[in-house]
Amino acid sequence: MLRSVAVIALPGLHSFEFGVVCEVFGLRRAGLPAFDFRICTERPGLLQTDVGVSILVDSGLDAADDADLVIMTPYDRGRPLPPTVAEVLRRADSRRARILSVCAGAFALAEAGILNGRRATTHWQHSRELAAEFPEVTVDENVLYVEDGNVITSAGTAAGIDASLHLIRTEFGAKVASAIARGMVVPPHREGGQAQYIDRPVPTQRGDTMENLLVWMAEHLDAELPVSRLASRMHMSERTFARRFREETGATPAAWVNSQRLLRAQNLLEETDLSIDAVASAAGFGQAVLLRHHFHKRLGVSPAAYRRTFQAREVRAGAS
């Protein structure tokens, strides 16, 4: 179980990405897990960030040695990575602690050698550099985050939110991740990857945005939602609708619907004692066999195993 979190901060610390992990893991929220949250650096004291503001870091790197999760934030890569930091990361990997890098923090993991033979990602602007500098790392620039064993690497900037919420969802379930996401006013899970952001201008806001349709779709997940029906609601051809939907969400309509149905199924498994068949029907999968297929494909476990891990105690007690 994830109880302690250590964030490694170095000179030139990127303030936004640092703020993201502080927001997810450092804040204490009523009714939600609270972590032993530590910020550590090679030389404790004032640490300058990328925006010129300095923060005071009191703890040395030894604070990361027994942490359940070690987070590597991006830093000024014009300076060499301190060997002591690389060693801390290697020790964390050897004891199978969770390791999370945000954006260009992946370079530190690669330099420490823990990404060798693994898949990883970073900001799309740096992905070719990471692949060229560390050829033993399989770099995927098209995703928001990659989980490979005990190591999670996130893409650029805001993708650190996606990776952090994924880790929370894995450890504590969809309900906790959704509660934190609501507090941050962000979606608990984004479909698509950072490929949708590569070298493309921000699209002009149109009056016929998908927002209202997405709300309607989320309210009708137990219904058939073919592209023909969705395109008709938007008064578009199917081809135009499919293109516009992907532009605005980063996913195909089918992938978006499956993702939302899976989230609903996770919530039902956590919060109710409905049978697996009933959960499949209520979430829009129709048959339990389809629910099991998507659970195994996305989460690597069966719905029943997921329920045993994450179902709320009061629901379990009531069912018994």
N, C-alpha and C positions, 0 to 999 in steps of 0.2 A: 504494500500500500504506500502511496506517495504521501510522505509527511514533511520532508525537509527539502528546501530548494535553495541552491546556491547560484548566484549570477556572477559570472566573471566579467569585470569591467576593466578596460585598459584605456590609456590616454587616447583622446580622439573618439571616445565613446559616442555612438550615434544615439541621440537623445530620444527620437521617436521609438525606435525599436526597444530601447531600454525601458521607455515608459510603458510599452505594450506588456512586457513580461512582468513589470511591477504591478500593472493593473490586474492582470489575470491571476498572478500567484501571490502578490504581496498584500493586496487589500483584504481586509477581514469583512465578510458579509454575513449577516444574521442567517442562521440555518444552513450555511454552506461550509464546506471544508476550509479550515484555516491551516496555513503552512508555517513551519519554522523557516522564515524567509531571510536569507543572508545575501549581502552584497560584498564581494571580496575583490581584492586586486593585489598585484605583486608588491607594490609599495603603498601601504595605507597612508591616507592623507587626502589633500585636495586633488581632484581628478578633473581635468578639463574635458568638456564635451565638444562635439562637432559644431555647436552653435556659440561657443565661446563662454558658456556658463560652466562654472566648476561645481562639482558635488563633493561632499566629504564622505570618504569611504574608510571606515574604521577597521575592517577585518582584512587579514592577510589571506593568502590562498589556502591555508590549512583549513579554513572554514568550509571548503568544498570537499574535503577528504572523506566525510561520512554522509554527505548529502544524497538523498534518494534521486534527485534530479539536479544535473549540472547544466547551466545555460551559458552558452557562449554568444555574447552580443557582438555586433560589428564594431570595429575600432579603426584607428588610423593605420592603414596597412603600409604607409610609408616608413613605419618603424618595424623592425624585426619582431617576430613573435618571441616573447621571453621563453627560454627553455623551461623555466619553472612552470609556465602555463601549459606547455605541451605535455609535461610530465603529469600534471594534475589531471588533464584530460585522459591520458593513457591509463592512469590509475583508476579513474572512474569507469572507463571501459572494461578494464580487467576485472573489476568487481561487479560488472553488469549493472551499474547504475544507469538510470535513464540519462541521455545526453541530448540536448536540444540546441541547435544553432539557428540564429535568426539572420537572414540576409547574408551579408559577406562574412559573418561569423563562421561560415562553412570552411573558409580558408584556414582558420586555426585548427579545425578538426582534421582537415586534409594534411596540414603540415605536421600534426601530431601522429599521423599515420593511421588514424582509426577509421578513415573512410576508404582505405585500400580494399578493393574487392567489393565495395558496397555501392549502391545507388545513392545519389544525393542530388540536391538542387541548391541554387542560390539565385540572387537577382539576375534577371535575363541579361542585364548589361555586363555582368561579370562571368556568365556561364562558360563562354568560350575560353576565357582566361583560366578559369578553374580547371577545365578539361585539358588545356594545353600544359599547364604547370604540373598537374597531378594526373598523368595518364592512367594510373591504376584505379581511378575513381570513375564510375559511370555517371556522367552528369546529364540530368534531364531538365532542360530549361522550360519545359512546357507545363509544369505542374506547380501547384501552390505549396506543396510540401511532400516529402518522401519519408516514410518510416521503413527503416531497414534494421531489423533486430531491435536493439535497445537505443538506436540512434535515430533522431528525427532532424532533418534539415528543412528549413523553410525557404521559400523564394523571397523576393524583395519586399522590404518594408512592411506593409499591412498584412502580408501573408504570414507574418509571425503570429498574428491573431488566429488565423486558421489553424496553424500548427499547434498553438497552445491550447485552443479549444478542442482540437482532436485528441490531444493528450489527456485533457480533463475528461472528455467523453469516454476514452478508453479506460481510465482509472475509476471514474465515479458514475458513469452513465450519462445518458442523453439529458435527463432532467436537470442535473447539476450544470452541464455545459450550457444548456438553454437558459438557465437562470443567470449565469454569468454573462452570456451573450446579451440578454435583455438589458442587464445593467450597463453594458457597454454600448447599447443601441447598435448592435451589429447582428447579422444573421448567424445562427449557431453552426451553419455549414454552408459553404459556397460551392456550387458546382463549377466545373470547368477548371482551367489552369491559367497560369500567367501568360500563355501564348496569346490570349485575347488582348493583352496590353502591349505587346511588343511592337514598337515603332508604329503605333497607330494613333491618330489624333482622337481627342475626346469627341464622341459624336454629338451633333447638335440635338438639343432636347426637342422632342416632337410632342404634339398634343396627344397622339395616339400611342402613348407609352404602354408598355406591358404591365405596369404596376397593378392596375385594377384587375387585369386578367389573372395575374399571379395570385392575388388574394382570392379570387373566385376559384381558381384551380385548387388552392390549398383547402378550401372549404368543401370541395367535391372530389376528394381523392378516392372515394369509394365508388365513383361513377366511371364509365368508359370515357376516356379523354383522347380520342384520336385527333390527329392534326387537322383533319377536315372540320371537326366540330370547333376546335379552337380557332382556326383561321376564319371560320364563319362568324364567330363572335367578334373578331377584330375587323371584319369586312375586308379581308385580304385574300389573295390567292394562297394556296397551300405553300407554294414555293417561296413567295415573298414573306409569308408568316414564318416559315422555318428559318429563313435567313435573318429576319429581324429578331426572332426569339433568341437565336444564338448570339447575335451581336449584343443584346441587352443582358443576357444571363450567363453567357459563356458555356452553355450546354444545349443539347438538343431537347425538344419538349419531352421525349420519352425518358431521357436521363434525368431531367429535372423532376418529373413526376415520380420516377422510381426512388430518387433520393428523398423526396418529401414523404413518400409512403413508408420508406424504411424508418425515417425519424418518428413518424406516427406510431409505427409498430413498436419501436424501442420504448416510447413513452407508455404505450398500453401494457407492454410486458412489465415495465417497472411499477406502474401505478394501479394496475387492476389485476384481478384473478381470472380474467377471461381465458377461455381455452385457446390453444394455438390456432384452431380453425376459426374461432370468433375474431381473434386478433387479425388474422389474414384477411377476413372479410371486411372488418371495420377499417383496416388500413388501405384497402383497395387492391390487394393482391388476389383476392378471390379464393384461391386454394392454398392450403397450408404448404403444399409442395413448392409453390412459387415463392412463398415467404421464406422457406428454408433455403431455397436456391440463392435468393438475394442476400440473405444473412451470411451464408457461407462465403459467397463471392466478395462481399464488402467487408464483413467483420471477422470472418474466419471461424465463426462459432455457430451453433444451432440456436434457434429462438429459445428453446428450453434451457440451454446452458447459459444464455444471456440472462434469462429471468432468474436463474439460481444465483447469479452473481450480483445483479443490480436491483432486484425487486425490493421495494421499501419494506422494512420490517413489519410495519403496521398492517400492510396489505397481506403479507405472508401469514401473520398471526391470525387475521380475520378469516383467511381462506382455510386455515387449519382448524 
